[in-house]
Amino acid sequence: MLFGFTFMDVTTLTISWTRQRMPADSARFVGVLTAVYGTGQVAGPIAAGWMVSGSGHYQGALIGAASIVCAGALATIFPAERKGAYAKTARTSAVKR
């Protein structure tokens, strides 16, 4: 139950953030985000199942999941430099704060 609450919080905050910073492209961005997230939800358990059935233990699957979480945290802490239209929108939004 607690996991579901955190999932909805992140989803709600992401949609709100997107609407504030990219009002013209928010629907497209949320669609892409949903597609990528859904792909991970489907592929993750399949990949973990193959790893567990091949090795007989969960160590590889857990290390893989932890690695993806760490990569996401690093990407959040140190975002890539943006180019193009989004970079202009991001700079303008940052100045407005």
C-alpha positions as CSV (number, residue, x, y, z in Angstrom):
1,M,0.0,0.0,0.0
2,L,2.8,2.5,0.9
3,F,4.5,1.7,-2.5
4,G,1.4,2.7,-4.4
5,F,1.2,6.1,-2.5
6,T,4.8,7.0,-3.5
7,F,4.1,6.0,-7.1
8,M,1.2,8.3,-7.4
9,D,3.0,11.2,-5.7
10,V,5.9,11.0,-8.2
11,T,3.5,10.8,-11.1
12,T,1.4,13.8,-9.9
13,L,4.5,15.9,-9.2
14,T,6.0,15.0,-12.6
15,I,2.8,16.0,-14.4
16,S,2.6,19.2,-12.5
17,W,6.3,20.1,-13.1
18,T,5.8,19.4,-16.8
19,R,2.7,21.6,-17.1
20,Q,4.5,24.5,-15.4
21,R,7.7,24.3,-17.5
22,M,6.5,23.1,-20.9
23,P,2.8,23.9,-21.2
24,A,2.8,23.5,-25.0
25,D,4.5,20.1,-24.9
26,S,3.3,18.7,-21.6
27,A,1.0,16.1,-23.1
28,R,3.7,14.8,-25.4
29,F,6.2,14.6,-22.6
30,V,3.9,12.8,-20.2
31,G,3.1,10.3,-23.1
32,V,6.8,9.6,-23.6
33,L,7.4,9.3,-19.9
34,T,4.5,6.8,-19.6
35,A,5.7,4.8,-22.5
36,V,9.3,4.6,-21.1
37,Y,8.0,3.8,-17.6
38,G,5.7,1.1,-18.9
39,T,8.4,-0.5,-20.9
40,G,10.6,-0.7,-17.8
41,Q,7.7,-2.2,-15.8
42,V,7.3,-4.9,-18.4
43,A,11.0,-5.6,-19.2
44,G,12.3,-5.4,-15.6
45,P,10.5,-8.5,-14.2
46,I,11.2,-10.5,-17.4
47,A,14.9,-9.7,-17.3
48,A,15.0,-10.4,-13.5
49,G,13.3,-13.7,-14.1
50,W,15.8,-14.8,-16.7
51,M,18.7,-13.8,-14.4
52,V,17.2,-15.7,-11.4
53,S,16.4,-18.8,-13.4
54,G,19.9,-18.8,-15.0
55,S,21.8,-18.3,-11.8
56,G,19.5,-19.7,-9.2
57,H,19.7,-16.7,-6.9
58,Y,18.5,-13.1,-6.8
59,Q,21.9,-11.4,-6.4
60,G,22.4,-10.4,-10.1
61,A,18.8,-9.1,-10.4
62,L,19.1,-7.0,-7.3
63,I,22.5,-5.6,-8.3
64,G,21.1,-4.7,-11.7
65,A,18.0,-3.0,-10.2
66,A,20.2,-1.1,-7.7
67,S,22.5,0.0,-10.6
68,I,19.6,1.4,-12.5
69,V,18.3,3.3,-9.4
70,C,21.8,4.7,-8.8
71,A,22.1,5.8,-12.5
72,G,18.7,7.5,-12.2
73,A,19.8,9.3,-9.0
74,L,23.0,10.5,-10.6
75,A,21.1,11.7,-13.7
76,T,18.9,13.7,-11.4
77,I,21.7,15.1,-9.3
78,F,23.9,15.9,-12.4
79,P,21.5,16.6,-15.3
80,A,22.9,16.7,-18.8
81,E,23.2,20.0,-20.5
82,R,20.1,20.7,-22.6
83,K,20.2,22.0,-26.2
84,G,17.5,23.5,-28.4
85,A,14.0,24.7,-27.5
86,Y,13.9,22.8,-24.2
87,A,17.1,24.5,-23.0
88,K,15.6,27.9,-23.5
89,T,12.4,26.9,-21.7
90,A,14.4,25.4,-18.8
91,R,16.6,28.5,-18.4
92,T,13.5,30.8,-18.5
93,S,11.7,28.7,-15.9
94,A,14.8,28.7,-13.6
95,V,15.0,32.5,-13.8
96,K,11.3,32.9,-12.9
97,R,11.7,31.0,-9.6
